[in-house]
């Protein structure tokens, strides 16, 4: 949530249109050149056949661990499968790194991004100011998003998160607001130009219903319960607006499983964020007694679907909507949101539990891709976070805790980007990116996070 200030500037983005030529070349190349051509990815090589006149991929699954830098991944790996073990996300052999910086209103680099500017980067191919959602720096104009483009090209679309579906990362696909705080019609203080009264497109949830993704799963019931203040739905709740747009609304695992595939589905599984999976003692000044994490959170209702379950349900829904005539499948984004949220609170057990929940969603995506090889799977993060893995006899100045890992080791985790009672900060490190499937080789090396936009456009043939 932390923000840095704003400016404007250089155009880092790679626009979809500029890729049309490259795409024409790619579709004429042999399959092995376009399907995960990286060394070490031999098992993927050549499985997805290129078809002349057809985009390299039928489906793209983009999985975002919010605040999931290398330190957060390593802590989760060490705790669960052990230092020499491998998570599902570690099995993707084609890997690279992404810069994550945002910009100020004049376009000058700001070295630490927030989640809104981070998601805007891959959703639109453009860097923006911290806090802004899929609008330009400086001029504050809406930028076309991957989801909007995919929908216009006849793909089914979906977004799954453990946050509110109005939170910054999912919002970057479905809405354009001056500030991420403008989630519902009662939250518009920071977005005067976006209000319906001012001729704007309204709050995130109103715009999201209008963008009409086929599948939208997460929390945020409180935002949908707000009353629309202007426009054709004035005086009705956003939820009523969603129902009028054809959405079936589901509230728990059983209702999600029973959802029909001939209407869009809106899953609202919590008032705002979904309760996390694991709990434990937060890091503290001077450390804590060695602890094991509690792997059940009593505050998490039994009917709450896991991120993996929601991802599986979304894939089922989206597969049922595949266009059999054109072969066009879907674009799905999956966000593990509370890795970030728990790291802000220096809560290592909450953070690791959410990282592992995200990793199980990655496993679901990889299993799907194994049966649908024309699927590009990309796993990455929007920014790094405050976690540090320290020698177990260190006496760090900030907050810390010692976890006893599954393999019996002692792991000292430090959080020192804010003092006691403060909120831990994002960090400006590059983040890992990994991929499997058609065009996976495009994640190799160090590139800007904006380039993910061009990769997804090229994979699905979006212009
Ligand atoms: Zn954050």
Boltz pocket constraint, residues with backbone or C-beta under 6 A from the ligand:
constraints:
  - pocket:
      binder: B
      contacts: [[A, 1], [A, 2], [A, 67], [A, 115], [A, 340], [A, 341], [A, 344], [A, 426]]
      max_distance: 6.0
